[in-house]
Amino acid sequence: MFNNRILLKLEEDGFITPDEKAKELIKELSEIKYLYALKVLFENLQSEFSSQVLANSLEALVD
């Protein structure tokens, strides 16, 4: 699966779905490691995201 510590930690903390993980990562985008984890999450072709999470992610990236 992922080889990213942040994503693995999110799973350990109970954030299972890609939407849940993305919502948590968006909260910390000021740190590069969280931005990178979000990039890795979005690049996983097996992940499916709700349109709301995608829109929120784009808004957070613009800010």
PDB file of N, CA, C and O in Angstrom:
ATOM      1  N   MET A   1       0.839  -1.186   0.000  1.00  0.00           N
ATOM      2  CA  MET A   1       0.000   0.000   0.000  1.00  0.00           C
ATOM      3  C   MET A   1       0.876   1.238   0.000  1.00  0.00           C
ATOM      4  O   MET A   1       1.711   1.394  -0.891  1.00  0.00           O
ATOM      5  N   PHE A   2       0.712   2.117   0.967  1.00  0.00           N
ATOM      6  CA  PHE A   2       1.503   3.337   1.019  1.00  0.00           C
ATOM      7  C   PHE A   2       2.791   3.096   1.784  1.00  0.00           C
ATOM      8  O   PHE A   2       2.851   2.262   2.687  1.00  0.00           O
ATOM      9  N   ASN A   3       3.793   3.824   1.415  1.00  0.00           N
ATOM     10  CA  ASN A   3       5.041   3.780   2.147  1.00  0.00           C
ATOM     11  C   ASN A   3       5.258   5.136   2.803  1.00  0.00           C
ATOM     12  O   ASN A   3       6.373   5.657   2.805  1.00  0.00           O
ATOM     13  N   ASN A   4       4.205   5.703   3.353  1.00  0.00           N
ATOM     14  CA  ASN A   4       4.250   7.037   3.931  1.00  0.00           C
ATOM     15  C   ASN A   4       3.831   6.948   5.398  1.00  0.00           C
ATOM     16  O   ASN A   4       2.725   6.508   5.709  1.00  0.00           O
ATOM     17  N   ARG A   5       4.722   7.368   6.293  1.00  0.00           N
ATOM     18  CA  ARG A   5       4.461   7.257   7.732  1.00  0.00           C
ATOM     19  C   ARG A   5       3.206   7.998   8.170  1.00  0.00           C
ATOM     20  O   ARG A   5       2.459   7.508   9.017  1.00  0.00           O
ATOM     21  N   ILE A   6       2.972   9.156   7.607  1.00  0.00           N
ATOM     22  CA  ILE A   6       1.805   9.945   8.006  1.00  0.00           C
ATOM     23  C   ILE A   6       0.520   9.214   7.645  1.00  0.00           C
ATOM     24  O   ILE A   6      -0.410   9.159   8.449  1.00  0.00           O
ATOM     25  N   LEU A   7       0.463   8.659   6.454  1.00  0.00           N
ATOM     26  CA  LEU A   7      -0.735   7.924   6.046  1.00  0.00           C
ATOM     27  C   LEU A   7      -0.932   6.669   6.892  1.00  0.00           C
ATOM     28  O   LEU A   7      -2.060   6.323   7.242  1.00  0.00           O
ATOM     29  N   LEU A   8       0.149   5.999   7.215  1.00  0.00           N
ATOM     30  CA  LEU A   8       0.048   4.819   8.074  1.00  0.00           C
ATOM     31  C   LEU A   8      -0.429   5.208   9.470  1.00  0.00           C
ATOM     32  O   LEU A   8      -1.239   4.501  10.070  1.00  0.00           O
ATOM     33  N   LYS A   9       0.069   6.324   9.986  1.00  0.00           N
ATOM     34  CA  LYS A   9      -0.353   6.807  11.307  1.00  0.00           C
ATOM     35  C   LYS A   9      -1.838   7.158  11.303  1.00  0.00           C
ATOM     36  O   LYS A   9      -2.547   6.875  12.269  1.00  0.00           O
ATOM     37  N   LEU A  10      -2.309   7.770  10.225  1.00  0.00           N
ATOM     38  CA  LEU A  10      -3.731   8.090  10.127  1.00  0.00           C
ATOM     39  C   LEU A  10      -4.577   6.823  10.205  1.00  0.00           C
ATOM     40  O   LEU A  10      -5.613   6.801  10.870  1.00  0.00           O
ATOM     41  N   GLU A  11      -4.135   5.773   9.527  1.00  0.00           N
ATOM     42  CA  GLU A  11      -4.866   4.500   9.583  1.00  0.00           C
ATOM     43  C   GLU A  11      -4.874   3.941  10.998  1.00  0.00           C
ATOM     44  O   GLU A  11      -5.899   3.454  11.474  1.00  0.00           O
ATOM     45  N   GLU A  12      -3.727   4.012  11.669  1.00  0.00           N
ATOM     46  CA  GLU A  12      -3.648   3.534  13.052  1.00  0.00           C
ATOM     47  C   GLU A  12      -4.591   4.314  13.957  1.00  0.00           C
ATOM     48  O   GLU A  12      -5.136   3.768  14.916  1.00  0.00           O
ATOM     49  N   ASP A  13      -4.779   5.589  13.649  1.00  0.00           N
ATOM     50  CA  ASP A  13      -5.645   6.456  14.452  1.00  0.00           C
ATOM     51  C   ASP A  13      -7.121   6.333  14.075  1.00  0.00           C
ATOM     52  O   ASP A  13      -7.964   7.035  14.633  1.00  0.00           O
ATOM     53  N   GLY A  14      -7.436   5.441  13.128  1.00  0.00           N
ATOM     54  CA  GLY A  14      -8.833   5.172  12.798  1.00  0.00           C
ATOM     55  C   GLY A  14      -9.359   5.876  11.562  1.00  0.00           C
ATOM     56  O   GLY A  14     -10.545   5.773  11.251  1.00  0.00           O
ATOM     57  N   PHE A  15      -8.498   6.591  10.853  1.00  0.00           N
ATOM     58  CA  PHE A  15      -8.916   7.240   9.612  1.00  0.00           C
ATOM     59  C   PHE A  15      -8.676   6.246   8.479  1.00  0.00           C
ATOM     60  O   PHE A  15      -7.551   6.094   8.001  1.00  0.00           O
ATOM     61  N   ILE A  16      -9.732   5.581   8.060  1.00  0.00           N
ATOM     62  CA  ILE A  16      -9.601   4.461   7.129  1.00  0.00           C
ATOM     63  C   ILE A  16      -9.826   4.874   5.677  1.00  0.00           C
ATOM     64  O   ILE A  16      -9.051   4.494   4.800  1.00  0.00           O
ATOM     65  N   THR A  17     -10.867   5.637   5.419  1.00  0.00           N
ATOM     66  CA  THR A  17     -11.205   5.963   4.028  1.00  0.00           C
ATOM     67  C   THR A  17     -10.313   7.078   3.490  1.00  0.00           C
ATOM     68  O   THR A  17      -9.786   7.881   4.260  1.00  0.00           O
ATOM     69  N   PRO A  18     -10.145   7.127   2.183  1.00  0.00           N
ATOM     70  CA  PRO A  18      -9.377   8.226   1.592  1.00  0.00           C
ATOM     71  C   PRO A  18      -9.951   9.600   1.948  1.00  0.00           C
ATOM     72  O   PRO A  18      -9.195  10.547   2.165  1.00  0.00           O
ATOM     73  N   ASP A  19     -11.274   9.713   2.010  1.00  0.00           N
ATOM     74  CA  ASP A  19     -11.901  10.986   2.388  1.00  0.00           C
ATOM     75  C   ASP A  19     -11.487  11.405   3.798  1.00  0.00           C
ATOM     76  O   ASP A  19     -11.134  12.562   4.027  1.00  0.00           O
ATOM     77  N   GLU A  20     -11.533  10.469   4.731  1.00  0.00           N
ATOM     78  CA  GLU A  20     -11.159  10.778   6.119  1.00  0.00           C
ATOM     79  C   GLU A  20      -9.703  11.223   6.204  1.00  0.00           C
ATOM     80  O   GLU A  20      -9.377  12.186   6.899  1.00  0.00           O
ATOM     81  N   LYS A  21      -8.843  10.518   5.496  1.00  0.00           N
ATOM     82  CA  LYS A  21      -7.417  10.862   5.514  1.00  0.00           C
ATOM     83  C   LYS A  21      -7.187  12.236   4.905  1.00  0.00           C
ATOM     84  O   LYS A  21      -6.438  13.043   5.455  1.00  0.00           O
ATOM     85  N   ALA A  22      -7.823  12.504   3.778  1.00  0.00           N
ATOM     86  CA  ALA A  22      -7.652  13.798   3.113  1.00  0.00           C
ATOM     87  C   ALA A  22      -8.123  14.937   4.010  1.00  0.00           C
ATOM     88  O   ALA A  22      -7.463  15.973   4.091  1.00  0.00           O
ATOM     89  N   LYS A  23      -9.257  14.758   4.685  1.00  0.00           N
ATOM     90  CA  LYS A  23      -9.776  15.797   5.586  1.00  0.00           C
ATOM     91  C   LYS A  23      -8.779  16.111   6.691  1.00  0.00           C
ATOM     92  O   LYS A  23      -8.600  17.274   7.053  1.00  0.00           O
ATOM     93  N   GLU A  24      -8.136  15.096   7.223  1.00  0.00           N
ATOM     94  CA  GLU A  24      -7.148  15.317   8.279  1.00  0.00           C
ATOM     95  C   GLU A  24      -5.887  15.979   7.735  1.00  0.00           C
ATOM     96  O   GLU A  24      -5.325  16.870   8.373  1.00  0.00           O
ATOM     97  N   LEU A  25      -5.450  15.551   6.572  1.00  0.00           N
ATOM     98  CA  LEU A  25      -4.234  16.121   5.989  1.00  0.00           C
ATOM     99  C   LEU A  25      -4.414  17.591   5.632  1.00  0.00           C
ATOM    100  O   LEU A  25      -3.477  18.379   5.758  1.00  0.00           O
ATOM    101  N   ILE A  26      -5.595  17.961   5.193  1.00  0.00           N
ATOM    102  CA  ILE A  26      -5.882  19.350   4.818  1.00  0.00           C
ATOM    103  C   ILE A  26      -5.671  20.285   6.006  1.00  0.00           C
ATOM    104  O   ILE A  26      -5.300  21.445   5.827  1.00  0.00           O
ATOM    105  N   LYS A  27      -5.903  19.787   7.201  1.00  0.00           N
ATOM    106  CA  LYS A  27      -5.763  20.610   8.406  1.00  0.00           C
ATOM    107  C   LYS A  27      -4.319  21.036   8.665  1.00  0.00           C
ATOM    108  O   LYS A  27      -4.079  22.000   9.393  1.00  0.00           O
ATOM    109  N   GLU A  28      -3.359  20.326   8.075  1.00  0.00           N
ATOM    110  CA  GLU A  28      -1.941  20.568   8.363  1.00  0.00           C
ATOM    111  C   GLU A  28      -1.125  20.894   7.112  1.00  0.00           C
ATOM    112  O   GLU A  28       0.073  20.613   7.071  1.00  0.00           O
ATOM    113  N   LEU A  29      -1.740  21.469   6.114  1.00  0.00           N
ATOM    114  CA  LEU A  29      -1.041  21.687   4.842  1.00  0.00           C
ATOM    115  C   LEU A  29       0.115  22.672   4.919  1.00  0.00           C
ATOM    116  O   LEU A  29       0.899  22.771   3.975  1.00  0.00           O
ATOM    117  N   SER A  30       0.239  23.392   6.009  1.00  0.00           N
ATOM    118  CA  SER A  30       1.357  24.326   6.127  1.00  0.00           C
ATOM    119  C   SER A  30       2.686  23.587   6.288  1.00  0.00           C
ATOM    120  O   SER A  30       3.753  24.175   6.114  1.00  0.00           O
ATOM    121  N   GLU A  31       2.617  22.304   6.620  1.00  0.00           N
ATOM    122  CA  GLU A  31       3.826  21.494   6.735  1.00  0.00           C
ATOM    123  C   GLU A  31       3.984  20.642   5.473  1.00  0.00           C
ATOM    124  O   GLU A  31       3.049  19.972   5.034  1.00  0.00           O
ATOM    125  N   ILE A  32       5.172  20.685   4.912  1.00  0.00           N
ATOM    126  CA  ILE A  32       5.463  19.987   3.648  1.00  0.00           C
ATOM    127  C   ILE A  32       5.153  18.495   3.739  1.00  0.00           C
ATOM    128  O   ILE A  32       4.646  17.914   2.780  1.00  0.00           O
ATOM    129  N   LYS A  33       5.446  17.874   4.865  1.00  0.00           N
ATOM    130  CA  LYS A  33       5.233  16.422   4.965  1.00  0.00           C
ATOM    131  C   LYS A  33       3.757  16.054   4.819  1.00  0.00           C
ATOM    132  O   LYS A  33       3.434  14.981   4.308  1.00  0.00           O
ATOM    133  N   TYR A  34       2.859  16.938   5.264  1.00  0.00           N
ATOM    134  CA  TYR A  34       1.426  16.671   5.108  1.00  0.00           C
ATOM    135  C   TYR A  34       0.978  16.929   3.668  1.00  0.00           C
ATOM    136  O   TYR A  34       0.124  16.219   3.138  1.00  0.00           O
ATOM    137  N   LEU A  35       1.549  17.925   3.059  1.00  0.00           N
ATOM    138  CA  LEU A  35       1.265  18.194   1.648  1.00  0.00           C
ATOM    139  C   LEU A  35       1.712  17.011   0.794  1.00  0.00           C
ATOM    140  O   LEU A  35       0.996  16.585  -0.113  1.00  0.00           O
ATOM    141  N   TYR A  36       2.897  16.485   1.088  1.00  0.00           N
ATOM    142  CA  TYR A  36       3.402  15.330   0.356  1.00  0.00           C
ATOM    143  C   TYR A  36       2.503  14.108   0.585  1.00  0.00           C
ATOM    144  O   TYR A  36       2.215  13.366  -0.355  1.00  0.00           O
ATOM    145  N   ALA A  37       2.064  13.901   1.822  1.00  0.00           N
ATOM    146  CA  ALA A  37       1.177  12.765   2.113  1.00  0.00           C
ATOM    147  C   ALA A  37      -0.132  12.892   1.340  1.00  0.00           C
ATOM    148  O   ALA A  37      -0.664  11.897   0.846  1.00  0.00           O
ATOM    149  N   LEU A  38      -0.653  14.118   1.234  1.00  0.00           N
ATOM    150  CA  LEU A  38      -1.879  14.339   0.460  1.00  0.00           C
ATOM    151  C   LEU A  38      -1.632  14.026  -1.014  1.00  0.00           C
ATOM    152  O   LEU A  38      -2.483  13.428  -1.674  1.00  0.00           O
ATOM    153  N   LYS A  39      -0.484  14.422  -1.524  1.00  0.00           N
ATOM    154  CA  LYS A  39      -0.114  14.128  -2.913  1.00  0.00           C
ATOM    155  C   LYS A  39      -0.079  12.613  -3.139  1.00  0.00           C
ATOM    156  O   LYS A  39      -0.626  12.112  -4.121  1.00  0.00           O
ATOM    157  N   VAL A  40       0.564  11.898  -2.228  1.00  0.00           N
ATOM    158  CA  VAL A  40       0.653  10.435  -2.338  1.00  0.00           C
ATOM    159  C   VAL A  40      -0.741   9.811  -2.298  1.00  0.00           C
ATOM    160  O   VAL A  40      -1.041   8.890  -3.058  1.00  0.00           O
ATOM    161  N   LEU A  41      -1.577  10.317  -1.415  1.00  0.00           N
ATOM    162  CA  LEU A  41      -2.942   9.807  -1.302  1.00  0.00           C
ATOM    163  C   LEU A  41      -3.711  10.020  -2.603  1.00  0.00           C
ATOM    164  O   LEU A  41      -4.391   9.111  -3.077  1.00  0.00           O
ATOM    165  N   PHE A  42      -3.607  11.215  -3.181  1.00  0.00           N
ATOM    166  CA  PHE A  42      -4.317  11.509  -4.429  1.00  0.00           C
ATOM    167  C   PHE A  42      -3.769  10.708  -5.612  1.00  0.00           C
ATOM    168  O   PHE A  42      -4.512  10.401  -6.544  1.00  0.00           O
ATOM    169  N   GLU A  43      -2.497  10.371  -5.584  1.00  0.00           N
ATOM    170  CA  GLU A  43      -1.895   9.626  -6.695  1.00  0.00           C
ATOM    171  C   GLU A  43      -2.252   8.145  -6.680  1.00  0.00           C
ATOM    172  O   GLU A  43      -2.063   7.455  -7.681  1.00  0.00           O
ATOM    173  N   ASN A  44      -2.763   7.653  -5.565  1.00  0.00           N
ATOM    174  CA  ASN A  44      -3.147   6.249  -5.479  1.00  0.00           C
ATOM    175  C   ASN A  44      -4.416   6.041  -6.310  1.00  0.00           C
ATOM    176  O   ASN A  44      -5.484   6.541  -5.959  1.00  0.00           O
ATOM    177  N   LEU A  45      -4.292   5.314  -7.389  1.00  0.00           N
ATOM    178  CA  LEU A  45      -5.414   5.116  -8.309  1.00  0.00           C
ATOM    179  C   LEU A  45      -6.552   4.303  -7.697  1.00  0.00           C
ATOM    180  O   LEU A  45      -7.660   4.295  -8.232  1.00  0.00           O
ATOM    181  N   GLN A  46      -6.293   3.627  -6.592  1.00  0.00           N
ATOM    182  CA  GLN A  46      -7.342   2.845  -5.934  1.00  0.00           C
ATOM    183  C   GLN A  46      -8.198   3.707  -5.014  1.00  0.00           C
ATOM    184  O   GLN A  46      -9.268   3.280  -4.579  1.00  0.00           O
ATOM    185  N   SER A  47      -7.738   4.908  -4.717  1.00  0.00           N
ATOM    186  CA  SER A  47      -8.479   5.800  -3.822  1.00  0.00           C
ATOM    187  C   SER A  47      -9.587   6.516  -4.577  1.00  0.00           C
ATOM    188  O   SER A  47      -9.394   6.996  -5.694  1.00  0.00           O
ATOM    189  N   GLU A  48     -10.743   6.576  -3.947  1.00  0.00           N
ATOM    190  CA  GLU A  48     -11.870   7.330  -4.500  1.00  0.00           C
ATOM    191  C   GLU A  48     -12.260   8.391  -3.488  1.00  0.00           C
ATOM    192  O   GLU A  48     -12.331   8.123  -2.289  1.00  0.00           O
ATOM    193  N   PHE A  49     -12.512   9.601  -3.977  1.00  0.00           N
ATOM    194  CA  PHE A  49     -12.815  10.731  -3.114  1.00  0.00           C
ATOM    195  C   PHE A  49     -14.176  11.309  -3.468  1.00  0.00           C
ATOM    196  O   PHE A  49     -14.602  11.283  -4.623  1.00  0.00           O
ATOM    197  N   SER A  50     -14.844  11.829  -2.454  1.00  0.00           N
ATOM    198  CA  SER A  50     -16.110  12.517  -2.710  1.00  0.00           C
ATOM    199  C   SER A  50     -15.805  13.852  -3.379  1.00  0.00           C
ATOM    200  O   SER A  50     -14.711  14.396  -3.232  1.00  0.00           O
ATOM    201  N   SER A  51     -16.768  14.364  -4.102  1.00  0.00           N
ATOM    202  CA  SER A  51     -16.568  15.652  -4.773  1.00  0.00           C
ATOM    203  C   SER A  51     -16.348  16.763  -3.749  1.00  0.00           C
ATOM    204  O   SER A  51     -15.617  17.716  -4.021  1.00  0.00           O
ATOM    205  N   GLN A  52     -16.968  16.653  -2.579  1.00  0.00           N
ATOM    206  CA  GLN A  52     -16.802  17.674  -1.540  1.00  0.00           C
ATOM    207  C   GLN A  52     -15.366  17.700  -1.010  1.00  0.00           C
ATOM    208  O   GLN A  52     -14.801  18.775  -0.806  1.00  0.00           O
ATOM    209  N   VAL A  53     -14.781  16.538  -0.789  1.00  0.00           N
ATOM    210  CA  VAL A  53     -13.398  16.474  -0.303  1.00  0.00           C
ATOM    211  C   VAL A  53     -12.445  17.006  -1.364  1.00  0.00           C
ATOM    212  O   VAL A  53     -11.483  17.703  -1.039  1.00  0.00           O
ATOM    213  N   LEU A  54     -12.697  16.690  -2.612  1.00  0.00           N
ATOM    214  CA  LEU A  54     -11.849  17.218  -3.683  1.00  0.00           C
ATOM    215  C   LEU A  54     -11.938  18.736  -3.747  1.00  0.00           C
ATOM    216  O   LEU A  54     -10.918  19.411  -3.886  1.00  0.00           O
ATOM    217  N   ALA A  55     -13.138  19.273  -3.649  1.00  0.00           N
ATOM    218  CA  ALA A  55     -13.318  20.729  -3.673  1.00  0.00           C
ATOM    219  C   ALA A  55     -12.644  21.378  -2.467  1.00  0.00           C
ATOM    220  O   ALA A  55     -11.976  22.403  -2.607  1.00  0.00           O
ATOM    221  N   ASN A  56     -12.814  20.790  -1.290  1.00  0.00           N
ATOM    222  CA  ASN A  56     -12.182  21.334  -0.086  1.00  0.00           C
ATOM    223  C   ASN A  56     -10.661  21.284  -0.182  1.00  0.00           C
ATOM    224  O   ASN A  56      -9.975  22.195   0.281  1.00  0.00           O
ATOM    225  N   SER A  57     -10.143  20.226  -0.779  1.00  0.00           N
ATOM    226  CA  SER A  57      -8.697  20.098  -0.952  1.00  0.00           C
ATOM    227  C   SER A  57      -8.167  21.185  -1.873  1.00  0.00           C
ATOM    228  O   SER A  57      -7.144  21.808  -1.590  1.00  0.00           O
ATOM    229  N   LEU A  58      -8.865  21.406  -2.966  1.00  0.00           N
ATOM    230  CA  LEU A  58      -8.441  22.460  -3.892  1.00  0.00           C
ATOM    231  C   LEU A  58      -8.485  23.832  -3.233  1.00  0.00           C
ATOM    232  O   LEU A  58      -7.578  24.643  -3.422  1.00  0.00           O
ATOM    233  N   GLU A  59      -9.523  24.092  -2.473  1.00  0.00           N
ATOM    234  CA  GLU A  59      -9.625  25.375  -1.767  1.00  0.00           C
ATOM    235  C   GLU A  59      -8.486  25.544  -0.771  1.00  0.00           C
ATOM    236  O   GLU A  59      -7.913  26.628  -0.659  1.00  0.00           O
ATOM    237  N   ALA A  60      -8.155  24.477  -0.048  1.00  0.00           N
ATOM    238  CA  ALA A  60      -7.072  24.541   0.933  1.00  0.00           C
ATOM    239  C   ALA A  60      -5.727  24.765   0.254  1.00  0.00           C
ATOM    240  O   ALA A  60      -4.871  25.478   0.778  1.00  0.00           O
ATOM    241  N   LEU A  61      -5.544  24.158  -0.907  1.00  0.00           N
ATOM    242  CA  LEU A  61      -4.284  24.328  -1.633  1.00  0.00           C
ATOM    243  C   LEU A  61      -4.129  25.741  -2.186  1.00  0.00           C
ATOM    244  O   LEU A  61      -3.012  26.246  -2.296  1.00  0.00           O
ATOM    245  N   VAL A  62      -5.227  26.372  -2.530  1.00  0.00           N
ATOM    246  CA  VAL A  62      -5.188  27.731  -3.072  1.00  0.00           C
ATOM    247  C   VAL A  62      -4.842  28.743  -1.985  1.00  0.00           C
ATOM    248  O   VAL A  62      -4.164  29.737  -2.242  1.00  0.00           O
ATOM    249  N   ASP A  63      -5.315  28.481  -0.770  1.00  0.00           N
ATOM    250  CA  ASP A  63      -5.077  29.424   0.340  1.00  0.00           C
ATOM    251  C   ASP A  63      -3.659  29.501   0.739  1.00  0.00           C
ATOM    252  O   ASP A  63      -3.315  30.249   1.654  1.00  0.00           O
TER     253      ASP A  63
END
